[in-house]
Each structure stands twice: as C-alpha cells, then as structure tokens.
Amino acid sequence: MKRVSIIGQSYDDFLCEQLKRRDILADFCGVDELERFNFSCHLLLLDLRCFEQIVWAEPVIRKLHKHTLVLVLIDRQQLKHDSVHQLIGQYAWDYHTAPFEIDRLARLMGHALGVIRIRQQCMQEGGSNSNRSSPVNPVMRSAAMQMLVKNINRAAPTDIPILVRGESGTGKELIARKIHTQSSRANGPFVAVNCGSLISGVVQSELFGHEKGAFTGAVSGHKGKISQADGGTLFLDEIGDLPLEQQVNLLRFLQEGTFDTVGGARAQSSNVRVVAATHINLESAIERGEFRLDLFYRLNGITIELPPLRERREDIIQLARYFCEKYAREYNVGKCQLSKDACYAMLKHEWVGNVRELINRIRRAVLLCENGVIKTQDLELKEVIVQPCFAQGLKTIKDEVEKNALVTAIEKHNGKMDVVASDLQISRATLYRLIDKHEICAAE
C-alpha cells in the first residue's frame, strides 16, 4: 500500500478513510506532536485548513529530506494571504483547495508518488547505467542545452502546461518526449498531433473523436487524440497552425477538462498533460488575429526555448559523431569517422535546417563516403581553407573573436544589454550566457 504523511490541526476521518479505500495509507501527525514526526518521509500533505497563522509551517518543511515532495491542502479563502502564496510558491510540489474532491486529491497524490518511484528507480539504476550512452546526451552538452535540461528537470514532474518554442528542426518533439519520460505519466501514452497537417474539416474529429454515423463516411466510432492520451501526455506540435475556429474547442477542454465528440450526446473527459510546440511567433499571430490570447495563456504555463544549432556550435561535432555511429550501425557499413576538413566545414556552415539538416547530411554521407572517412564533399558542404598554423587552434580563435565582439558592443552601448543584444542580433538570454562563458565583467 502507498503511504502519505499528513501534518495538520486535527485528524480528518473522512480524508484518511477515503485515501485508504484508494490504497493510500495516511500517517497523521498533529502540529503539537511534531517531535514524533518522521522528517524522512517521501510524500507530505501539509493540511493548513483552519489555521489563521502558518508561521510554524516553513521550519517544518526545512527539516524535511531534500527529496520529500510537499502537497499543500488549504481553504479557498486562504489563497488571499501572501504568506500562503509564498509558502506554496517556494516549497510546494502542488496544492489543492477545500472543499476538495477526493478523487482529484487522490490522483494528485498518485502522480506525486509516481514521481517518487521514478526518482528511486533512477537512483538505484544510476550506478549501472552511468556508462551507457543516451541518444539525448550528445544534444545536451553545450551551456545553452545544459540550462534547458535544468528547466526540464524542474517542470517535467509537475502537470503544468509547457510551450516549447524554437525554429524548425531544433528537436521540439524530442524535448516533449523527454518531458514525458521524466513526468509521473511516463507509463502512460505519449500522443503527438501535428496541428499543421490537419485539414480544417477533420480537426474536430482527429482531436476529439466522432461517433458512428456522425457524418457521411463515419461507419464506425473514432477515438480522438485527446482520448487516446488519457493518463499520459498530449503533444500538440505546431500549435500556431491550428485553425482559429478549432482553437475555442481546445480552449474549453484546457479550461474544463471536458470536450464533445462529433455527433456525441454528452461531454467526455480525459486526464492529459499538454505540451505544445511552435516555430512561429505566437505574439505576432495574436496581433494579427490568427491565434487566441486566452489559449496562449492556457498553453504557456512554462516556456522552454530551444536555441538554433548556429547558437550552440560547440555541439555540432559531437552531434555529428553521434549520428555517424548511429547510422553506421543502422546501415551496417562499419565504422565511420569525420575528416578534419569536414569538421571545419560543419563549424563554418550556418545550419538553417538545424539538427534535422545535420541528420540528413550525415545519413547521406555515411552511405556515400569511401573507406569509412566522411569528407566535405560527402556532406555536400563548401570546402573551407584553413591555414596550417591555425589548424589546432580553431576553437581558441573562434572564442577570441566572439569575446572581442562582446566587449566592443558592451563598451559601445555603455553596458545597456538590451541594445547590445539587438546590435549583435542575439537574444538577451544568449548574451548573458556568452558573458558568463567568457567571464566578462559587465554591469547594465
């Protein structure tokens, strides 16, 4: 049986009995008897109902084990108090308001316990798996991607909607799958929908499903993508291409958790976590009247920005080598390696198609190269002339030029970072990342 520890003012017979019926055993401890409480528990439900003052709660949370997940149960009117807001924002994995629905609260606990179970498995398997190569690891080695991984690790265990933004070919679906596998829904389905490929007339049926006889040709019922994703993750790729008339139906589902099938007589429900992705500027689409502002706010719980490949050139060679090995095994052509000239050409190339373009060039080169050595012409890239004296110091030269450009721009604009970023045609996030990389002392 699963266990949850509860700290509160008084024992709640109904709550504990209902949890027990759902195979969750509650260990209750009153606030006046905390000396007997086990601060190494896995999951804590902090019951703050009926408390006028909660100054005792923060010291209790600070004594918990660092891996303990905290759920907070409060009365609805307590949300008006700044102290409650601060406590939830700083320490809670999630919260629930009373009067509560026991099924929703139990489901929330189930998700939390699922995260705990996954964490324990990872810690147990960490030693044996430390030397295994992961298909995601080569993509995540640059400073930009390391920061992205940290954001994923923070957001994935929750159910908050995530909007993944980035140019085409940067690997948005890969990131969505990573979020899914690190969530409490990892054992549930991952259902991907390319909103840009849906024909306007069939969007309703594809997303929400239809009943038999709902329209001409509907000889049988169809379970929509939202129903298929029940208990898992629904990935809405290229959400900016979803027809405007269908956005209101999706909004209703995100707000209420219910939807109507085509030809259905009553509302359906599905418990999904939504991850959306787009390569277009949704703010501009909103200004043009092509995307709903209220839908944007529902999808944009947390934004994850995927940098283009040209902004993380330190990943290019590692990625290329990884895909060389991958496709050499897949096509059974023996070992493949990159020539120095090919590496120089790849570093010089702009990679407009991002990682997708890199994959296509490497896959083709693996098949076309001779003697297992991939040359520039195999990648169909331009030859790059490199002076012999510079051959061993290409990265050093690149870093020096990059640093000089940063220092010059910062001095030119008197440390005004928004102007500096605009002048260098990079984002502020990229600017600060480069400043940290080159250890430049600059104050805005």
C-alpha beads as a LAMMPS data file, in Angstrom:
LAMMPS data file: protein, C-alpha beads

444 atoms
443 bonds

1 atom types
1 bond types

-500.0 500.0 xlo xhi
-500.0 500.0 ylo yhi
-500.0 500.0 zlo zhi

Masses

1 110.0

Atoms # bond

1 1 1 0.000 0.000 0.000
2 1 1 1.219 3.542 -0.798
3 1 1 1.855 5.924 2.111
4 1 1 1.453 9.640 2.658
5 1 1 2.352 11.611 5.789
6 1 1 -0.086 14.309 6.917
7 1 1 0.578 17.225 9.252
8 1 1 -2.468 19.215 10.321
9 1 1 -4.570 20.604 13.133
10 1 1 -6.765 17.564 13.667
11 1 1 -7.258 14.066 12.287
12 1 1 -9.680 14.020 9.333
13 1 1 -11.552 10.701 9.468
14 1 1 -13.200 11.163 6.071
15 1 1 -9.963 12.077 4.277
16 1 1 -7.913 9.243 5.750
17 1 1 -10.649 6.641 5.221
18 1 1 -11.209 7.666 1.581
19 1 1 -7.469 7.545 0.894
20 1 1 -7.282 4.084 2.448
21 1 1 -10.022 2.887 0.090
22 1 1 -7.775 4.038 -2.745
23 1 1 -4.767 2.089 -1.382
24 1 1 -3.098 5.160 0.156
25 1 1 -2.301 4.816 3.867
26 1 1 -2.233 8.133 5.753
27 1 1 0.147 8.669 8.722
28 1 1 -1.272 11.674 10.603
29 1 1 0.704 13.921 12.950
30 1 1 -0.669 16.971 14.753
31 1 1 1.289 20.233 14.839
32 1 1 1.618 19.884 18.627
33 1 1 3.346 16.498 18.390
34 1 1 5.987 17.073 15.694
35 1 1 8.704 15.550 17.880
36 1 1 7.462 12.119 16.772
37 1 1 7.188 13.003 13.082
38 1 1 9.381 11.214 10.501
39 1 1 11.030 14.032 8.523
40 1 1 12.484 11.490 6.048
41 1 1 9.050 10.684 4.594
42 1 1 8.638 10.522 0.820
43 1 1 5.378 12.488 0.473
44 1 1 3.945 15.072 2.877
45 1 1 0.419 16.512 2.752
46 1 1 0.546 19.755 4.704
47 1 1 -3.046 20.365 5.836
48 1 1 -3.303 24.112 6.521
49 1 1 -7.091 24.242 6.729
50 1 1 -8.467 26.184 9.716
51 1 1 -5.073 27.740 10.514
52 1 1 -5.053 31.532 10.870
53 1 1 -1.254 31.623 11.260
54 1 1 1.142 29.328 9.389
55 1 1 4.481 30.597 10.661
56 1 1 5.180 27.095 12.014
57 1 1 4.971 25.507 8.534
58 1 1 8.187 26.793 6.952
59 1 1 10.527 25.499 9.733
60 1 1 8.816 22.107 9.406
61 1 1 9.377 21.986 5.644
62 1 1 13.030 22.950 6.049
63 1 1 13.593 19.898 8.262
64 1 1 12.317 17.531 5.568
65 1 1 14.564 15.310 3.486
66 1 1 15.644 17.094 0.300
67 1 1 13.752 14.571 -1.885
68 1 1 10.447 14.820 0.023
69 1 1 7.581 16.128 -2.121
70 1 1 5.190 18.547 -0.381
71 1 1 1.478 18.873 -1.211
72 1 1 -0.494 21.673 0.456
73 1 1 -4.197 21.469 1.343
74 1 1 -5.839 24.830 2.078
75 1 1 -9.217 26.514 2.349
76 1 1 -10.072 28.566 -0.733
77 1 1 -10.096 31.865 1.194
78 1 1 -6.528 31.244 2.356
79 1 1 -5.359 31.939 -1.194
80 1 1 -5.851 35.628 -0.377
81 1 1 -2.977 35.538 2.123
82 1 1 0.519 36.451 0.905
83 1 1 2.121 34.062 3.413
84 1 1 0.232 31.122 1.860
85 1 1 1.219 32.218 -1.659
86 1 1 4.872 32.426 -0.637
87 1 1 4.825 29.034 1.077
88 1 1 3.242 27.306 -1.928
89 1 1 5.467 29.070 -4.453
90 1 1 8.681 28.302 -2.581
91 1 1 8.134 24.788 -1.249
92 1 1 5.057 23.018 -2.658
93 1 1 5.142 20.460 -5.465
94 1 1 1.419 21.185 -5.877
95 1 1 -1.604 22.315 -3.832
96 1 1 -5.319 21.557 -3.509
97 1 1 -8.182 23.693 -2.188
98 1 1 -11.065 22.664 0.071
99 1 1 -13.796 21.683 -0.162
100 1 1 -11.842 19.043 -2.025
101 1 1 -12.826 16.343 -4.473
102 1 1 -11.319 13.175 -3.045
103 1 1 -10.753 11.611 -6.489
104 1 1 -8.780 14.643 -7.701
105 1 1 -6.763 14.780 -4.473
106 1 1 -6.019 11.041 -4.640
107 1 1 -4.989 11.390 -8.294
108 1 1 -2.668 14.254 -7.349
109 1 1 -1.084 12.064 -4.669
110 1 1 -0.783 9.234 -7.172
111 1 1 1.164 11.481 -9.551
112 1 1 3.462 12.582 -6.730
113 1 1 4.064 9.000 -5.614
114 1 1 4.768 8.084 -9.239
115 1 1 7.453 10.772 -9.423
116 1 1 8.950 9.471 -6.177
117 1 1 9.006 5.920 -7.565
118 1 1 10.739 7.061 -10.774
119 1 1 13.323 9.012 -8.778
120 1 1 14.069 5.968 -6.625
121 1 1 14.484 3.787 -9.722
122 1 1 16.845 6.339 -11.252
123 1 1 18.958 6.465 -8.086
124 1 1 19.084 2.656 -7.896
125 1 1 19.993 2.282 -11.562
126 1 1 22.304 5.282 -11.686
127 1 1 25.476 3.304 -10.980
128 1 1 24.841 0.569 -13.540
129 1 1 23.641 2.980 -16.226
130 1 1 26.272 5.682 -15.796
131 1 1 28.376 4.397 -18.668
132 1 1 25.542 3.856 -21.124
133 1 1 25.231 6.334 -23.955
134 1 1 21.850 8.053 -24.198
135 1 1 20.512 9.297 -27.536
136 1 1 19.702 12.593 -25.834
137 1 1 23.046 13.191 -24.102
138 1 1 25.020 14.380 -27.158
139 1 1 22.409 17.083 -27.785
140 1 1 22.676 18.458 -24.255
141 1 1 26.372 19.248 -23.796
142 1 1 26.519 22.984 -24.569
143 1 1 25.848 25.610 -21.889
144 1 1 22.578 26.534 -23.608
145 1 1 21.310 22.959 -23.583
146 1 1 22.505 22.329 -20.020
147 1 1 20.339 25.253 -18.907
148 1 1 17.453 23.815 -20.920
149 1 1 17.881 20.444 -19.176
150 1 1 17.696 22.146 -15.775
151 1 1 14.421 23.809 -16.756
152 1 1 13.031 20.478 -17.975
153 1 1 14.029 18.753 -14.735
154 1 1 12.148 21.397 -12.750
155 1 1 8.997 21.430 -14.884
156 1 1 8.619 17.790 -16.008
157 1 1 7.454 16.258 -12.674
158 1 1 4.529 18.721 -12.473
159 1 1 1.392 18.816 -14.624
160 1 1 1.863 22.437 -15.676
161 1 1 1.368 23.022 -19.441
162 1 1 4.636 23.596 -21.302
163 1 1 5.165 25.563 -24.507
164 1 1 8.302 24.550 -26.438
165 1 1 9.480 27.258 -28.832
166 1 1 12.186 27.035 -31.447
167 1 1 12.975 27.028 -35.138
168 1 1 12.017 24.096 -37.356
169 1 1 14.415 21.187 -36.997
170 1 1 15.658 22.025 -33.489
171 1 1 14.135 18.882 -31.941
172 1 1 10.967 20.106 -30.230
173 1 1 9.327 16.663 -30.243
174 1 1 12.470 15.134 -28.734
175 1 1 12.198 17.619 -25.869
176 1 1 8.469 16.870 -25.464
177 1 1 9.249 13.154 -25.176
178 1 1 11.965 13.896 -22.611
179 1 1 9.429 15.863 -20.561
180 1 1 7.016 12.916 -20.775
181 1 1 9.578 10.307 -19.689
182 1 1 10.579 12.421 -16.672
183 1 1 6.989 13.004 -15.560
184 1 1 4.707 10.958 -13.330
185 1 1 2.878 9.996 -16.555
186 1 1 5.869 8.177 -18.029
187 1 1 3.985 4.859 -18.009
188 1 1 1.045 6.445 -19.833
189 1 1 0.731 7.129 -23.581
190 1 1 2.588 9.877 -25.451
191 1 1 0.326 11.055 -28.278
192 1 1 1.697 13.539 -30.821
193 1 1 -0.543 15.645 -33.055
194 1 1 0.857 17.784 -35.878
195 1 1 -1.668 20.615 -35.943
196 1 1 -0.171 21.947 -39.172
197 1 1 -1.007 18.765 -41.084
198 1 1 -4.657 18.589 -40.032
199 1 1 -7.245 19.555 -42.645
200 1 1 -9.665 22.130 -41.226
201 1 1 -12.700 19.925 -41.779
202 1 1 -11.347 16.947 -39.820
203 1 1 -9.614 18.700 -36.903
204 1 1 -12.620 18.216 -34.615
205 1 1 -12.759 14.506 -35.375
206 1 1 -8.990 13.972 -35.077
207 1 1 -8.669 15.769 -31.743
208 1 1 -11.969 14.924 -30.051
209 1 1 -13.203 11.860 -31.968
210 1 1 -16.575 11.100 -33.542
211 1 1 -19.487 8.754 -33.072
212 1 1 -20.696 6.189 -35.586
213 1 1 -22.929 7.855 -38.167
214 1 1 -21.924 11.379 -37.119
215 1 1 -21.296 12.280 -40.764
216 1 1 -21.130 10.681 -44.191
217 1 1 -18.448 8.004 -44.144
218 1 1 -18.386 7.596 -40.339
219 1 1 -19.134 3.866 -40.471
220 1 1 -17.667 3.376 -37.001
221 1 1 -16.779 5.427 -33.957
222 1 1 -13.338 7.057 -33.722
223 1 1 -11.391 7.765 -30.544
224 1 1 -9.748 11.177 -30.815
225 1 1 -6.152 12.031 -29.900
226 1 1 -7.219 13.602 -26.593
227 1 1 -8.959 10.394 -25.508
228 1 1 -6.009 8.298 -26.717
229 1 1 -3.688 10.347 -24.474
230 1 1 -5.766 9.766 -21.310
231 1 1 -3.391 9.242 -18.389
232 1 1 -0.404 10.454 -20.418
233 1 1 0.906 13.399 -22.427
234 1 1 -0.700 15.119 -25.415
235 1 1 1.908 16.798 -27.633
236 1 1 0.414 19.493 -29.864
237 1 1 3.102 20.177 -32.445
238 1 1 2.927 23.403 -34.492
239 1 1 0.047 24.660 -32.355
240 1 1 0.246 28.020 -34.151
241 1 1 -1.150 26.330 -37.285
242 1 1 -4.338 25.122 -35.563
243 1 1 -7.352 26.652 -37.375
244 1 1 -8.808 29.596 -35.464
245 1 1 -12.317 28.111 -35.354
246 1 1 -10.967 24.997 -33.606
247 1 1 -8.945 26.885 -31.016
248 1 1 -12.063 27.635 -28.960
249 1 1 -12.841 23.901 -28.633
250 1 1 -9.307 23.182 -27.433
251 1 1 -9.553 26.115 -25.002
252 1 1 -12.728 24.689 -23.499
253 1 1 -11.005 21.345 -22.923
254 1 1 -7.987 23.002 -21.274
255 1 1 -10.229 25.075 -19.002
256 1 1 -12.836 22.487 -18.033
257 1 1 -11.239 19.131 -18.825
258 1 1 -14.251 18.157 -20.948
259 1 1 -14.956 18.022 -24.688
260 1 1 -17.637 16.953 -27.151
261 1 1 -17.113 14.263 -29.746
262 1 1 -18.580 14.888 -33.185
263 1 1 -22.146 13.559 -33.026
264 1 1 -21.833 12.825 -29.296
265 1 1 -24.749 13.351 -26.922
266 1 1 -22.789 14.147 -23.756
267 1 1 -19.475 15.679 -22.733
268 1 1 -16.398 13.445 -22.429
269 1 1 -13.356 13.910 -20.192
270 1 1 -9.704 12.968 -20.443
271 1 1 -6.858 13.374 -17.951
272 1 1 -3.891 14.584 -20.022
273 1 1 -0.814 16.763 -19.578
274 1 1 -0.444 19.149 -22.529
275 1 1 2.890 20.042 -24.129
276 1 1 2.630 22.344 -27.151
277 1 1 5.298 23.437 -29.625
278 1 1 5.612 26.143 -32.245
279 1 1 8.180 27.636 -34.599
280 1 1 6.188 30.804 -35.237
281 1 1 5.940 33.931 -33.083
282 1 1 2.599 33.430 -31.329
283 1 1 2.543 37.014 -30.030
284 1 1 2.625 38.271 -33.625
285 1 1 -0.079 35.764 -34.592
286 1 1 -2.233 37.099 -31.737
287 1 1 -1.793 40.667 -33.005
288 1 1 -2.858 39.541 -36.486
289 1 1 -5.964 37.862 -35.047
290 1 1 -4.746 34.381 -36.053
291 1 1 -4.292 32.970 -32.545
292 1 1 -6.389 33.360 -29.404
293 1 1 -4.787 35.206 -26.496
294 1 1 -6.687 33.168 -23.892
295 1 1 -5.478 29.922 -25.484
296 1 1 -1.905 31.235 -25.457
297 1 1 -2.108 31.830 -21.698
298 1 1 -3.507 28.335 -21.137
299 1 1 -0.693 26.679 -23.097
300 1 1 2.114 28.909 -21.861
301 1 1 2.389 27.663 -18.260
302 1 1 6.174 27.449 -18.718
303 1 1 8.109 28.326 -21.870
304 1 1 11.145 26.309 -22.957
305 1 1 13.229 27.960 -25.672
306 1 1 15.225 25.672 -27.962
307 1 1 18.256 27.536 -29.361
308 1 1 19.086 27.056 -33.061
309 1 1 22.152 24.974 -33.890
310 1 1 24.126 28.045 -35.034
311 1 1 23.926 29.406 -31.448
312 1 1 25.430 26.257 -29.944
313 1 1 28.251 25.422 -32.315
314 1 1 30.140 23.558 -29.593
315 1 1 27.524 20.798 -30.034
316 1 1 27.918 20.389 -33.794
317 1 1 30.878 17.995 -33.925
318 1 1 29.611 15.892 -31.006
319 1 1 26.213 15.609 -32.655
320 1 1 27.771 14.718 -35.998
321 1 1 29.902 11.969 -34.436
322 1 1 26.909 10.563 -32.580
323 1 1 24.813 10.359 -35.759
324 1 1 27.773 8.874 -37.662
325 1 1 27.859 5.987 -35.191
326 1 1 24.084 5.653 -35.170
327 1 1 23.633 5.388 -38.941
328 1 1 26.774 3.336 -39.481
329 1 1 25.237 0.702 -37.177
330 1 1 21.813 1.071 -38.747
331 1 1 23.113 0.660 -42.308
332 1 1 25.733 -1.922 -41.286
333 1 1 28.569 -0.142 -43.133
334 1 1 31.257 -0.464 -40.474
335 1 1 32.881 2.396 -38.596
336 1 1 32.676 5.972 -39.900
337 1 1 34.698 8.990 -38.862
338 1 1 34.783 12.670 -39.801
339 1 1 37.789 14.158 -41.550
340 1 1 39.285 17.410 -40.206
341 1 1 38.186 19.259 -43.334
342 1 1 34.617 18.041 -42.814
343 1 1 34.678 19.279 -39.207
344 1 1 35.895 22.729 -40.286
345 1 1 33.183 22.904 -42.950
346 1 1 30.471 21.958 -40.463
347 1 1 31.614 24.624 -37.992
348 1 1 31.509 27.217 -40.777
349 1 1 28.079 26.187 -42.101
350 1 1 25.003 28.183 -40.935
351 1 1 22.679 25.151 -40.465
352 1 1 19.453 26.844 -41.495
353 1 1 17.671 23.499 -41.083
354 1 1 19.199 22.978 -37.621
355 1 1 19.609 19.421 -36.247
356 1 1 17.272 17.977 -38.887
357 1 1 19.583 19.257 -41.630
358 1 1 22.616 17.852 -39.805
359 1 1 20.960 14.431 -39.557
360 1 1 20.097 14.386 -43.268
361 1 1 23.630 15.345 -44.339
362 1 1 25.273 12.816 -42.008
363 1 1 22.914 10.000 -43.006
364 1 1 23.658 10.580 -46.690
365 1 1 27.399 10.907 -46.057
366 1 1 27.544 7.601 -44.153
367 1 1 26.311 5.824 -47.274
368 1 1 28.403 7.805 -49.804
369 1 1 31.789 8.054 -48.080
370 1 1 34.740 5.850 -49.018
371 1 1 36.938 3.890 -46.616
372 1 1 34.809 4.971 -43.654
373 1 1 36.003 8.596 -43.767
374 1 1 33.424 11.347 -44.285
375 1 1 34.822 14.255 -46.274
376 1 1 33.418 17.686 -47.002
377 1 1 32.065 16.670 -50.397
378 1 1 30.213 13.725 -48.828
379 1 1 28.316 16.261 -46.694
380 1 1 27.724 18.454 -49.762
381 1 1 29.272 21.429 -47.954
382 1 1 31.681 24.050 -49.236
383 1 1 35.404 23.480 -48.755
384 1 1 36.932 25.675 -46.046
385 1 1 40.555 26.747 -46.428
386 1 1 42.286 26.649 -43.061
387 1 1 45.810 27.986 -42.568
388 1 1 48.096 25.246 -41.172
389 1 1 49.187 27.381 -38.192
390 1 1 45.556 27.763 -37.183
391 1 1 44.553 24.114 -37.560
392 1 1 44.973 23.198 -33.904
393 1 1 43.512 26.420 -32.520
394 1 1 40.234 26.854 -34.345
395 1 1 38.131 26.899 -31.174
396 1 1 40.537 29.311 -29.484
397 1 1 40.350 31.708 -32.448
398 1 1 36.547 31.479 -32.543
399 1 1 36.296 32.181 -28.796
400 1 1 38.651 35.158 -29.063
401 1 1 36.662 36.724 -31.906
402 1 1 33.425 36.107 -30.001
403 1 1 34.782 37.672 -26.810
404 1 1 36.159 40.734 -28.629
405 1 1 32.792 41.277 -30.326
406 1 1 31.020 41.134 -26.957
407 1 1 33.426 43.530 -25.216
408 1 1 33.313 46.002 -28.126
409 1 1 29.499 46.006 -28.205
410 1 1 29.196 46.377 -24.413
411 1 1 31.609 49.335 -24.379
412 1 1 29.905 50.898 -27.398
413 1 1 26.472 50.858 -25.733
414 1 1 27.670 51.602 -22.162
415 1 1 26.524 48.223 -20.828
416 1 1 22.884 48.553 -21.946
417 1 1 22.274 44.863 -22.520
418 1 1 19.042 45.123 -24.480
419 1 1 20.789 47.390 -27.006
420 1 1 23.880 45.142 -27.044
421 1 1 21.750 42.048 -27.761
422 1 1 19.928 43.872 -30.556
423 1 1 23.204 45.070 -32.106
424 1 1 24.668 41.538 -32.042
425 1 1 21.349 40.059 -33.285
426 1 1 21.075 37.593 -30.422
427 1 1 18.611 37.169 -27.551
428 1 1 19.317 38.601 -24.089
429 1 1 19.474 35.045 -22.718
430 1 1 22.179 34.154 -25.270
431 1 1 24.043 37.400 -24.476
432 1 1 24.197 36.655 -20.743
433 1 1 25.196 33.059 -21.462
434 1 1 28.147 34.276 -23.586
435 1 1 29.130 36.837 -20.930
436 1 1 29.302 34.030 -18.348
437 1 1 31.180 31.789 -20.778
438 1 1 33.905 34.364 -21.409
439 1 1 33.870 35.683 -17.800
440 1 1 33.282 39.263 -18.920
441 1 1 32.633 41.726 -16.099
442 1 1 29.769 43.938 -17.284
443 1 1 27.036 45.701 -15.355
444 1 1 23.943 47.021 -17.061

Bonds

1 1 1 2
2 1 2 3
3 1 3 4
4 1 4 5
5 1 5 6
6 1 6 7
7 1 7 8
8 1 8 9
9 1 9 10
10 1 10 11
11 1 11 12
12 1 12 13
13 1 13 14
14 1 14 15
15 1 15 16
16 1 16 17
17 1 17 18
18 1 18 19
19 1 19 20
20 1 20 21
21 1 21 22
22 1 22 23
23 1 23 24
24 1 24 25
25 1 25 26
26 1 26 27
27 1 27 28
28 1 28 29
29 1 29 30
30 1 30 31
31 1 31 32
32 1 32 33
33 1 33 34
34 1 34 35
35 1 35 36
36 1 36 37
37 1 37 38
38 1 38 39
39 1 39 40
40 1 40 41
41 1 41 42
42 1 42 43
43 1 43 44
44 1 44 45
45 1 45 46
46 1 46 47
47 1 47 48
48 1 48 49
49 1 49 50
50 1 50 51
51 1 51 52
52 1 52 53
53 1 53 54
54 1 54 55
55 1 55 56
56 1 56 57
57 1 57 58
58 1 58 59
59 1 59 60
60 1 60 61
61 1 61 62
62 1 62 63
63 1 63 64
64 1 64 65
65 1 65 66
66 1 66 67
67 1 67 68
68 1 68 69
69 1 69 70
70 1 70 71
71 1 71 72
72 1 72 73
73 1 73 74
74 1 74 75
75 1 75 76
76 1 76 77
77 1 77 78
78 1 78 79
79 1 79 80
80 1 80 81
81 1 81 82
82 1 82 83
83 1 83 84
84 1 84 85
85 1 85 86
86 1 86 87
87 1 87 88
88 1 88 89
89 1 89 90
90 1 90 91
91 1 91 92
92 1 92 93
93 1 93 94
94 1 94 95
95 1 95 96
96 1 96 97
97 1 97 98
98 1 98 99
99 1 99 100
100 1 100 101
101 1 101 102
102 1 102 103
103 1 103 104
104 1 104 105
105 1 105 106
106 1 106 107
107 1 107 108
108 1 108 109
109 1 109 110
110 1 110 111
111 1 111 112
112 1 112 113
113 1 113 114
114 1 114 115
115 1 115 116
116 1 116 117
117 1 117 118
118 1 118 119
119 1 119 120
120 1 120 121
121 1 121 122
122 1 122 123
123 1 123 124
124 1 124 125
125 1 125 126
126 1 126 127
127 1 127 128
128 1 128 129
129 1 129 130
130 1 130 131
131 1 131 132
132 1 132 133
133 1 133 134
134 1 134 135
135 1 135 136
136 1 136 137
137 1 137 138
138 1 138 139
139 1 139 140
140 1 140 141
141 1 141 142
142 1 142 143
143 1 143 144
144 1 144 145
145 1 145 146
146 1 146 147
147 1 147 148
148 1 148 149
149 1 149 150
150 1 150 151
151 1 151 152
152 1 152 153
153 1 153 154
154 1 154 155
155 1 155 156
156 1 156 157
157 1 157 158
158 1 158 159
159 1 159 160
160 1 160 161
161 1 161 162
162 1 162 163
163 1 163 164
164 1 164 165
165 1 165 166
166 1 166 167
167 1 167 168
168 1 168 169
169 1 169 170
170 1 170 171
171 1 171 172
172 1 172 173
173 1 173 174
174 1 174 175
175 1 175 176
176 1 176 177
177 1 177 178
178 1 178 179
179 1 179 180
180 1 180 181
181 1 181 182
182 1 182 183
183 1 183 184
184 1 184 185
185 1 185 186
186 1 186 187
187 1 187 188
188 1 188 189
189 1 189 190
190 1 190 191
191 1 191 192
192 1 192 193
193 1 193 194
194 1 194 195
195 1 195 196
196 1 196 197
197 1 197 198
198 1 198 199
199 1 199 200
200 1 200 201
201 1 201 202
202 1 202 203
203 1 203 204
204 1 204 205
205 1 205 206
206 1 206 207
207 1 207 208
208 1 208 209
209 1 209 210
210 1 210 211
211 1 211 212
212 1 212 213
213 1 213 214
214 1 214 215
215 1 215 216
216 1 216 217
217 1 217 218
218 1 218 219
219 1 219 220
220 1 220 221
221 1 221 222
222 1 222 223
223 1 223 224
224 1 224 225
225 1 225 226
226 1 226 227
227 1 227 228
228 1 228 229
229 1 229 230
230 1 230 231
231 1 231 232
232 1 232 233
233 1 233 234
234 1 234 235
235 1 235 236
236 1 236 237
237 1 237 238
238 1 238 239
239 1 239 240
240 1 240 241
241 1 241 242
242 1 242 243
243 1 243 244
244 1 244 245
245 1 245 246
246 1 246 247
247 1 247 248
248 1 248 249
249 1 249 250
250 1 250 251
251 1 251 252
252 1 252 253
253 1 253 254
254 1 254 255
255 1 255 256
256 1 256 257
257 1 257 258
258 1 258 259
259 1 259 260
260 1 260 261
261 1 261 262
262 1 262 263
263 1 263 264
264 1 264 265
265 1 265 266
266 1 266 267
267 1 267 268
268 1 268 269
269 1 269 270
270 1 270 271
271 1 271 272
272 1 272 273
273 1 273 274
274 1 274 275
275 1 275 276
276 1 276 277
277 1 277 278
278 1 278 279
279 1 279 280
280 1 280 281
281 1 281 282
282 1 282 283
283 1 283 284
284 1 284 285
285 1 285 286
286 1 286 287
287 1 287 288
288 1 288 289
289 1 289 290
290 1 290 291
291 1 291 292
292 1 292 293
293 1 293 294
294 1 294 295
295 1 295 296
296 1 296 297
297 1 297 298
298 1 298 299
299 1 299 300
300 1 300 301
301 1 301 302
302 1 302 303
303 1 303 304
304 1 304 305
305 1 305 306
306 1 306 307
307 1 307 308
308 1 308 309
309 1 309 310
310 1 310 311
311 1 311 312
312 1 312 313
313 1 313 314
314 1 314 315
315 1 315 316
316 1 316 317
317 1 317 318
318 1 318 319
319 1 319 320
320 1 320 321
321 1 321 322
322 1 322 323
323 1 323 324
324 1 324 325
325 1 325 326
326 1 326 327
327 1 327 328
328 1 328 329
329 1 329 330
330 1 330 331
331 1 331 332
332 1 332 333
333 1 333 334
334 1 334 335
335 1 335 336
336 1 336 337
337 1 337 338
338 1 338 339
339 1 339 340
340 1 340 341
341 1 341 342
342 1 342 343
343 1 343 344
344 1 344 345
345 1 345 346
346 1 346 347
347 1 347 348
348 1 348 349
349 1 349 350
350 1 350 351
351 1 351 352
352 1 352 353
353 1 353 354
354 1 354 355
355 1 355 356
356 1 356 357
357 1 357 358
358 1 358 359
359 1 359 360
360 1 360 361
361 1 361 362
362 1 362 363
363 1 363 364
364 1 364 365
365 1 365 366
366 1 366 367
367 1 367 368
368 1 368 369
369 1 369 370
370 1 370 371
371 1 371 372
372 1 372 373
373 1 373 374
374 1 374 375
375 1 375 376
376 1 376 377
377 1 377 378
378 1 378 379
379 1 379 380
380 1 380 381
381 1 381 382
382 1 382 383
383 1 383 384
384 1 384 385
385 1 385 386
386 1 386 387
387 1 387 388
388 1 388 389
389 1 389 390
390 1 390 391
391 1 391 392
392 1 392 393
393 1 393 394
394 1 394 395
395 1 395 396
396 1 396 397
397 1 397 398
398 1 398 399
399 1 399 400
400 1 400 401
401 1 401 402
402 1 402 403
403 1 403 404
404 1 404 405
405 1 405 406
406 1 406 407
407 1 407 408
408 1 408 409
409 1 409 410
410 1 410 411
411 1 411 412
412 1 412 413
413 1 413 414
414 1 414 415
415 1 415 416
416 1 416 417
417 1 417 418
418 1 418 419
419 1 419 420
420 1 420 421
421 1 421 422
422 1 422 423
423 1 423 424
424 1 424 425
425 1 425 426
426 1 426 427
427 1 427 428
428 1 428 429
429 1 429 430
430 1 430 431
431 1 431 432
432 1 432 433
433 1 433 434
434 1 434 435
435 1 435 436
436 1 436 437
437 1 437 438
438 1 438 439
439 1 439 440
440 1 440 441
441 1 441 442
442 1 442 443
443 1 443 444
